[in-house]
């Protein structure tokens, strides 16, 4: 009997479901044993499948991190309120999207596989839910070149973000970044209120998210990307501004999406892991900040 990764994914989801049902702490070796027991009935050729070993060991190691990511992507759905099959399809999908680089599974394939498996086991409502949650995660991590088609009928949401810097007593510039549950450093940003100017919007967003007052200097760039929340696709347009502050203490607002806020020197910041579509904007902003300070 031949095997495919879809066969393995189906048994992996059954294995995760079994662990959920018995309320066992995630542990890779135990889950692999359960996988093999299920595989003997489903497809004996899957026993000791290498792909499954990597997935189950990986999910066990990232279990609570994956749960936090799901909760961030579906804030209106506590994890224990999501059906067990849906929940474990999401766990597999999140692992493949975020942590399965050595599996050589393109993000779009991981997303489509999760949706197809959902259709096999559940109804249209669950398919839309899984698509919405994983779609929003996929939007955050994918290469922007993968998806540049924008439907004519789509919600639009405008946001603002900023490269924020301060200058220390020794004359060195420092830059403020926030860290999210997807493992990336990024810029503080938030949605604009109706008819709100971007300068005022950034001042409000930064004060609310990291607790500092800023002076906006200039625009440094913009980008647009599609998000896929359960309510339907949204085109998000973000304007990025350069801003300066005299405040040193960063106070991160409690949120499920962010876990850290910190100042970095220019050399430190260049080594951070940013989202691909933000890296150049951030580098441009930091370079302009140094130029602005040099002129001062």
N, C-alpha and C positions, 0 to 999 in steps of 0.2 A: 504494500500500500504506500502510495506517495504522500509526501507532506507538503504543506505550504505554510507561510507565515500566518495566513488567516486561520488555518487549523490551529496553529500554536496559540494565536491570540484568543481564540474561543476557549481553549482549555485553560489558558492563563486567567481569563475572566472568571471561569468556573472555580478555579483554585482560589482566587481572591474572595469570591463569594463565600466559598466554604470557610475560609479563615474568618470572615466577617460573621458568619452564622454562628460559629463556635466561640466568637469573641476572643480569639487567640491573638497574643502579641505577634506582630509581623516578624518572621524569622526565616531567612532565605532557605536554609537547608530543610526545614520542616515543610515550607511551601513547595519546594521542589519534589519532596516525597509525595505530597498530595497531588501535585501535577502529574507525576508518573502514574499514580493509582488511577486517576481519571483518564489519562491518556491510554491506558491498557484497554479500556472499554471503548473509548472514542476512536483512537487511531494508534495502535501499538508502535508505529514507526516514529511517533513523537517522543517516546520514552528517552529521557536524558537529552532532549533537544537543546542544542547550544544556545539558540536564540532565547528559549524559555528560561534557561539558567541565568542568562544575563539580565533578563527582564525581572524575574522574581527576586534575585539577589539585589538588584538595583532598587526595585520598589520597596523592599524590606528596609534597605538602608536610607531611603529618602521618604519613608512612609508619612511621617508627620509634616515634613516640608511640603509634600504633595497635597496633603489634606488642607494645609494653610493656603496653598495656591488655588485650590478649588473654591474654598470659602471666599477668597478675594475676588475670584472671577464670577462668583454667583452669590453676592452679598445678601440677597433676599432669601436664600435657601440654606439654612443650617445643614451641616453635613448629615446629621442623623435624621433629617427630614427628606433627604434624597433617597429614592429607592435603592436597594442594595445592588441590583444589577447595573442601574445607571451609574451609581457611585463608583463601582469597580471598573466599568468601561472608562469613566473619566480618569481614574487612577492610572490605568494603562496608557490612555491617550496623553496625559500630562507627562508621564515618564518618557514616552517616545518623543514628544515634542521638545522637552527641555533637557533631558538627561541621557538620551540615547544616541549621541553623536557617533559612537563607535559601532552602532548597529547599521549605520548608513541608510537610515529611513528618512526620506525627504519629509519636511513638515506637512506638505499638502497630502502626501500619501498617508501619514499617520492620522491626520484629520479625517480623510475620506474613509479609511478603514474603520475608525471608531463609529462613524455614522452608519456605514453599511452593516456592521455587527449589531448596532442598536436596532436597525430596521429588522434584523433577523429575529430578535428576542422581544422587542417592545413595540409600542405604537408610535403614531406620528408625533404625539405630544412629547414623548421621550426623545425622539430623534431631533426635534427642534431644540429641545433643551440642551442635549449633548452638543449639537452643532453650535448653539449660542455660546456655551461655556468654553468649549475647546477653540471655537473660532476666535473668541476674544483673546485667548492666550496665544494662539497662532499669530494673530495680528501683532502682538508685542515682540515676538521673537523671529519672525520670518525675514528673509531678505526682501526689501521693498520691491525689487525687480520681479519677484514672483507673481505679483498681482497688481496690475495698474489699471484694471477695468473698473469704472465707476458707473453703476446703473443710473439712469436718468431720475428715477424716483427713489430718492434716498434721503434720510434725515441728515441734516448738517449740524454740527456742533463746533463752536469756536472756543478755543482755549488759549491760554497764554502761559509761557514759562520763561525762566530767566537764568542766565549765567551771572551768579552773584559773587562779588569779590569784596574783600577788605584789604587794607594795607597795614601791616604791623609796625611797631615802633622802629624796627630796623629798616623799614622801607620795602619789605618784601610783600608781594601780593599773595593772598590766600583765596581759595575758591570753595564755595559751599555746594555739596552734592548730597543727595539722599539715596539710600539703598533700598531696593524693593524685594519682595518675596520671590521674584524670578531670578534673583542672584545678580542683578545688574545695578551699577551706580547710574543715577540719572539726575535730571534737573527737576527742581520743584516746579509744578505746574498745576493749573486748575481751570475750570470752565469760566467763561466770561458771563456775567449777568446781562440781561437784556439792555441794549444801548450803552453798555459800559465801555469806556475807552481802555485800550490795552494797557496804558501806563497805570491807570488807577486799578485796573484788574490785577496787574502783577503785584502792586503794593499790597492789595488785600490778600491775594493768594499766599504771598511769601510770609506776611505777618501771621496768617492763620496756620500755615503748615510748619514753619520753622521758627516763628516767634521773633523776627527781626524787622526793623524799619529800613527801607531802602530808598535810594535816589536813582531813578531811571536815567540812563545815559543815552542809549540809542538802540535801534533795532539791529539785530545781527542775522536774522534769517527766519525761515518758516518751513513747515512741511505739512503734508496731508496724508492721512492713511485711513483705511477702512477698519472699523471695529465691527464685531459680530455679537452683540449682546442678544439674549433670548428674545427681546422685543423686535429685533430686526436690524439689518445692517445700517451703520451710521458712518458718514464721512466726517472725520475729525480733522479740523484745520487748526494748527497751532502756530502762533507767532512767538518768536523768541527774542527777548530783549536783554541787553547788558545793563546791569545795575550795580551800584556800590552801596556799602553799608559801613557804619562805624561800630556796629554791634559785633561782639565776639561770641557771645553765648548763643548756641543753637538749641532751641527747645522744640523737639519733634512732637507734633500733634499725634495723639494715639489714633492709629489707623491699622486696619488689617493688611493694607497694601505695602506699607513702609515700615522698616524696622531700625533705621539708623540715619542720622544726619551728622556730617563731619566736614571740617575744613581740610583742604589739601593744598600743598604747594603746587606750582606749575609742573615741576618734574614728577611729583607723585601722581598728579591727576592724569598725566599722559599715559600712565601704566594701568589705569583702572579699566575695568570691563564696562563699556557703554553699549547701548543699542546702536546697531550699525548706522541707522538713519540720523542719529544724534551726534555721532563722534565728530564729524566735520564742523557742525554748528558749535559744539563745545570748544573745539580747538580754535575756531575763528573768534569766539567770544573771549577766550582767555588771552589770545594774542592781542585783541583790541584793548583789553583791560590793561595789559602791560604797556601798550602804546599810550593809552590815556594817562596812566600814572606817570610815564616818562615825560609826557608833555607838561604834567602838573608841577 
